Amino acid sequence: FAVSDENARYLRFAFPNLQVERLILSLNLDLFDGGDCSQKQREICFITNKNHQDVIQVVNLLRMRGLCKSWRFTPIHGMSEQEVAETMRRSALFLSFGHPEGLCLANLEAMASGCKLIGYSGLGGREYFRDDLTCEVSVGDIHAFVESIERSVLEFEKDQDKFIICSAAGQSYVHENYSPLREQESLVTALRRLLPCVMNG
């Protein structure tokens, strides 16, 4: 089983005789549900346990440059799942520093919570790092990372309607593509291909 299109592509390339099936992972869409995106606060959240030096550079540059002086930076660390969901529900932006990644459910949880997703796709996340929904940054390009955040901050400040539309579109995308039903369907389909005698009995 592969949990992303990128993982499946790699495995088929490396092992052409291997039967590879894509499993769609789901998340708790009842818990990670941002609701009304118009209630978003000037808050930027992020996970700190991957590429920590990049986290430090990006956050410090944002603070030094001053555009985000009215914004709160919230590291997600040592929180319960409920506290993570509440943080994402409040936050306008979520920064992704993970690389490499199989899929990264935290990114999808942030999108489902109505956050604008900015940062590294980790390769495995390229299937949802779409230009109309997110801002993908090349790994290690701190300059581009900071500029992408500042553009989103300005959009939030000056054209909140556009920001809300984009955030709501991200929510819808995750709900449609990473639901428990999609996970169940992908698992049954894969098992039917792998175990046809058992599944079709």
GUVOLO-427117 format. One record per residue (C-alpha): residue number from 1; residue in one letter; chain; x, y negated, z negated. Coordinates in steps of 0.05 Angstrom, whole numbers, plus 5000, padded with zeros to 4 digits. Layout:
+-----+--------+--------+------+-------+------+
: num : residu : chaine : east : north :   up :
+-----+--------+--------+------+-------+------+
: NUM :      a :      A :    X :     Y :    Z :
...
+-----+--------+--------+------+-------+------+
***
This chain:
+-----+--------+--------+------+-------+------+
: num : residu : chaine : east : north :   up :
+-----+--------+--------+------+-------+------+
:   1 :      f :      A : 5000 :  5000 : 5000 :
:   2 :      a :      A : 5023 :  4929 : 5015 :
:   3 :      v :      A : 4992 :  4869 : 4979 :
:   4 :      s :      A : 5004 :  4817 : 5034 :
:   5 :      d :      A : 5009 :  4813 : 5110 :
:   6 :      e :      A : 5082 :  4795 : 5104 :
:   7 :      n :      A : 5097 :  4856 : 5060 :
:   8 :      a :      A : 5060 :  4901 : 5109 :
:   9 :      r :      A : 5098 :  4871 : 5168 :
:  10 :      y :      A : 5165 :  4883 : 5134 :
:  11 :      l :      A : 5150 :  4955 : 5115 :
:  12 :      r :      A : 5126 :  4972 : 5185 :
:  13 :      f :      A : 5189 :  4941 : 5214 :
:  14 :      a :      A : 5235 :  4977 : 5165 :
:  15 :      f :      A : 5199 :  5044 : 5166 :
:  16 :      p :      A : 5163 :  5051 : 5233 :
:  17 :      n :      A : 5141 :  5122 : 5217 :
:  18 :      l :      A : 5110 :  5103 : 5150 :
:  19 :      q :      A : 5035 :  5093 : 5146 :
:  20 :      v :      A : 5025 :  5025 : 5114 :
:  21 :      e :      A : 4957 :  5001 : 5089 :
:  22 :      r :      A : 4940 :  4931 : 5068 :
:  23 :      l :      A : 4906 :  4924 : 5000 :
:  24 :      i :      A : 4869 :  4859 : 4988 :
:  25 :      l :      A : 4881 :  4837 : 4916 :
:  26 :      s :      A : 4825 :  4801 : 4879 :
:  27 :      l :      A : 4824 :  4753 : 4820 :
:  28 :      n :      A : 4775 :  4735 : 4766 :
:  29 :      l :      A : 4733 :  4685 : 4805 :
:  30 :      d :      A : 4686 :  4675 : 4746 :
:  31 :      l :      A : 4743 :  4650 : 4703 :
:  32 :      f :      A : 4784 :  4614 : 4756 :
:  33 :      d :      A : 4729 :  4571 : 4784 :
:  34 :      g :      A : 4743 :  4497 : 4787 :
:  35 :      g :      A : 4671 :  4477 : 4795 :
:  36 :      d :      A : 4662 :  4405 : 4817 :
:  37 :      c :      A : 4728 :  4380 : 4846 :
:  38 :      s :      A : 4707 :  4308 : 4834 :
:  39 :      q :      A : 4722 :  4319 : 4760 :
:  40 :      k :      A : 4796 :  4330 : 4772 :
:  41 :      q :      A : 4845 :  4292 : 4728 :
:  42 :      r :      A : 4913 :  4261 : 4743 :
:  43 :      e :      A : 4949 :  4324 : 4722 :
:  44 :      i :      A : 5002 :  4367 : 4756 :
:  45 :      c :      A : 5011 :  4438 : 4731 :
:  46 :      f :      A : 5064 :  4489 : 4748 :
:  47 :      i :      A : 5096 :  4554 : 4724 :
:  48 :      t :      A : 5167 :  4548 : 4699 :
:  49 :      n :      A : 5195 :  4619 : 4699 :
:  50 :      k :      A : 5219 :  4621 : 4772 :
:  51 :      n :      A : 5272 :  4576 : 4804 :
:  52 :      h :      A : 5275 :  4536 : 4740 :
:  53 :      q :      A : 5329 :  4489 : 4766 :
:  54 :      d :      A : 5283 :  4469 : 4823 :
:  55 :      v :      A : 5227 :  4455 : 4773 :
:  56 :      i :      A : 5273 :  4409 : 4733 :
:  57 :      q :      A : 5295 :  4371 : 4795 :
:  58 :      v :      A : 5226 :  4361 : 4823 :
:  59 :      v :      A : 5193 :  4339 : 4758 :
:  60 :      n :      A : 5250 :  4292 : 4739 :
:  61 :      l :      A : 5253 :  4260 : 4808 :
:  62 :      l :      A : 5178 :  4248 : 4805 :
:  63 :      r :      A : 5185 :  4215 : 4738 :
:  64 :      m :      A : 5245 :  4173 : 4759 :
:  65 :      r :      A : 5212 :  4148 : 4823 :
:  66 :      g :      A : 5152 :  4122 : 4785 :
:  67 :      l :      A : 5094 :  4138 : 4832 :
:  68 :      c :      A : 5067 :  4190 : 4783 :
:  69 :      k :      A : 5075 :  4149 : 4720 :
:  70 :      s :      A : 5001 :  4154 : 4704 :
:  71 :      w :      A : 5001 :  4229 : 4716 :
:  72 :      r :      A : 5010 :  4285 : 4665 :
:  73 :      f :      A : 5058 :  4342 : 4678 :
:  74 :      t :      A : 5035 :  4408 : 4647 :
:  75 :      p :      A : 5081 :  4469 : 4647 :
:  76 :      i :      A : 5041 :  4534 : 4644 :
:  77 :      h :      A : 5080 :  4575 : 4593 :
:  78 :      g :      A : 5057 :  4617 : 4534 :
:  79 :      m :      A : 4984 :  4605 : 4549 :
:  80 :      s :      A : 4926 :  4654 : 4546 :
:  81 :      e :      A : 4889 :  4669 : 4610 :
:  82 :      q :      A : 4832 :  4624 : 4587 :
:  83 :      e :      A : 4881 :  4566 : 4573 :
:  84 :      v :      A : 4912 :  4575 : 4642 :
:  85 :      a :      A : 4843 :  4572 : 4674 :
:  86 :      e :      A : 4825 :  4509 : 4635 :
:  87 :      t :      A : 4891 :  4476 : 4655 :
:  88 :      m :      A : 4881 :  4492 : 4728 :
:  89 :      r :      A : 4808 :  4469 : 4725 :
:  90 :      r :      A : 4832 :  4400 : 4701 :
:  91 :      s :      A : 4892 :  4392 : 4745 :
:  92 :      a :      A : 4891 :  4361 : 4814 :
:  93 :      l :      A : 4956 :  4392 : 4837 :
:  94 :      f :      A : 4991 :  4459 : 4827 :
:  95 :      l :      A : 5065 :  4467 : 4845 :
:  96 :      s :      A : 5090 :  4534 : 4869 :
:  97 :      f :      A : 5164 :  4549 : 4855 :
:  98 :      g :      A : 5162 :  4624 : 4864 :
:  99 :      h :      A : 5207 :  4657 : 4915 :
: 100 :      p :      A : 5206 :  4712 : 4938 :
: 101 :      e :      A : 5134 :  4733 : 4924 :
: 102 :      g :      A : 5092 :  4793 : 4943 :
: 103 :      l :      A : 5029 :  4750 : 4943 :
: 104 :      c :      A : 5028 :  4707 : 4879 :
: 105 :      l :      A : 4960 :  4710 : 4846 :
: 106 :      a :      A : 4976 :  4647 : 4806 :
: 107 :      n :      A : 4974 :  4607 : 4871 :
: 108 :      l :      A : 4907 :  4636 : 4889 :
: 109 :      e :      A : 4881 :  4623 : 4819 :
: 110 :      a :      A : 4901 :  4551 : 4826 :
: 111 :      m :      A : 4867 :  4544 : 4894 :
: 112 :      a :      A : 4804 :  4578 : 4867 :
: 113 :      s :      A : 4806 :  4526 : 4810 :
: 114 :      g :      A : 4806 :  4469 : 4861 :
: 115 :      c :      A : 4880 :  4450 : 4856 :
: 116 :      k :      A : 4918 :  4425 : 4916 :
: 117 :      l :      A : 4973 :  4476 : 4926 :
: 118 :      i :      A : 5043 :  4450 : 4942 :
: 119 :      g :      A : 5110 :  4486 : 4945 :
: 120 :      y :      A : 5141 :  4552 : 4963 :
: 121 :      s :      A : 5100 :  4606 : 4997 :
: 122 :      g :      A : 5149 :  4660 : 4975 :
: 123 :      l :      A : 5138 :  4688 : 5045 :
: 124 :      g :      A : 5083 :  4735 : 5019 :
: 125 :      g :      A : 5038 :  4675 : 5009 :
: 126 :      r :      A : 5042 :  4649 : 5080 :
: 127 :      e :      A : 4975 :  4680 : 5096 :
: 128 :      y :      A : 4941 :  4628 : 5052 :
: 129 :      f :      A : 4991 :  4571 : 5058 :
: 130 :      r :      A : 4951 :  4540 : 5114 :
: 131 :      d :      A : 4966 :  4469 : 5137 :
: 132 :      d :      A : 4893 :  4448 : 5128 :
: 133 :      l :      A : 4891 :  4473 : 5056 :
: 134 :      t :      A : 4961 :  4469 : 5026 :
: 135 :      c :      A : 5031 :  4439 : 5034 :
: 136 :      e :      A : 5086 :  4491 : 5044 :
: 137 :      v :      A : 5157 :  4469 : 5029 :
: 138 :      s :      A : 5220 :  4505 : 5051 :
: 139 :      v :      A : 5255 :  4538 : 4992 :
: 140 :      g :      A : 5306 :  4491 : 4960 :
: 141 :      d :      A : 5284 :  4429 : 4999 :
: 142 :      i :      A : 5274 :  4386 : 4937 :
: 143 :      h :      A : 5268 :  4321 : 4977 :
: 144 :      a :      A : 5210 :  4349 : 5019 :
: 145 :      f :      A : 5178 :  4378 : 4956 :
: 146 :      v :      A : 5177 :  4311 : 4921 :
: 147 :      e :      A : 5152 :  4274 : 4982 :
: 148 :      s :      A : 5095 :  4325 : 4992 :
: 149 :      i :      A : 5073 :  4315 : 4920 :
: 150 :      e :      A : 5076 :  4239 : 4927 :
: 151 :      r :      A : 5034 :  4241 : 4990 :
: 152 :      s :      A : 4981 :  4283 : 4954 :
: 153 :      v :      A : 4983 :  4236 : 4894 :
: 154 :      l :      A : 4971 :  4176 : 4940 :
: 155 :      e :      A : 4914 :  4213 : 4974 :
: 156 :      f :      A : 4882 :  4228 : 4907 :
: 157 :      e :      A : 4889 :  4154 : 4887 :
: 158 :      k :      A : 4866 :  4122 : 4953 :
: 159 :      d :      A : 4822 :  4172 : 4989 :
: 160 :      q :      A : 4793 :  4218 : 4936 :
: 161 :      d :      A : 4736 :  4241 : 4981 :
: 162 :      k :      A : 4787 :  4271 : 5030 :
: 163 :      f :      A : 4824 :  4302 : 4971 :
: 164 :      i :      A : 4760 :  4333 : 4944 :
: 165 :      i :      A : 4740 :  4361 : 5012 :
: 166 :      c :      A : 4808 :  4395 : 5019 :
: 167 :      s :      A : 4806 :  4423 : 4948 :
: 168 :      a :      A : 4736 :  4450 : 4958 :
: 169 :      a :      A : 4757 :  4483 : 5024 :
: 170 :      g :      A : 4814 :  4518 : 4987 :
: 171 :      q :      A : 4764 :  4543 : 4935 :
: 172 :      s :      A : 4719 :  4571 : 4989 :
: 173 :      y :      A : 4777 :  4604 : 5025 :
: 174 :      v :      A : 4798 :  4642 : 4963 :
: 175 :      h :      A : 4727 :  4662 : 4945 :
: 176 :      e :      A : 4716 :  4689 : 5015 :
: 177 :      n :      A : 4782 :  4726 : 5024 :
: 178 :      y :      A : 4804 :  4750 : 4955 :
: 179 :      s :      A : 4740 :  4773 : 4922 :
: 180 :      p :      A : 4730 :  4839 : 4885 :
: 181 :      l :      A : 4686 :  4861 : 4943 :
: 182 :      r :      A : 4742 :  4850 : 4993 :
: 183 :      e :      A : 4790 :  4889 : 4947 :
: 184 :      q :      A : 4741 :  4947 : 4942 :
: 185 :      e :      A : 4729 :  4949 : 5017 :
: 186 :      s :      A : 4804 :  4948 : 5033 :
: 187 :      l :      A : 4818 :  5003 : 4983 :
: 188 :      v :      A : 4763 :  5049 : 5010 :
: 189 :      t :      A : 4785 :  5036 : 5082 :
: 190 :      a :      A : 4857 :  5052 : 5065 :
: 191 :      l :      A : 4839 :  5116 : 5028 :
: 192 :      r :      A : 4796 :  5139 : 5086 :
: 193 :      r :      A : 4857 :  5131 : 5131 :
: 194 :      l :      A : 4905 :  5163 : 5083 :
: 195 :      l :      A : 4859 :  5219 : 5058 :
: 196 :      p :      A : 4808 :  5231 : 5113 :
: 197 :      c :      A : 4790 :  5301 : 5092 :
: 198 :      v :      A : 4777 :  5281 : 5019 :
: 199 :      m :      A : 4741 :  5215 : 5033 :
: 200 :      n :      A : 4698 :  5239 : 5091 :
: 201 :      g :      A : 4689 :  5307 : 5059 :
+-----+--------+--------+------+-------+------+
***
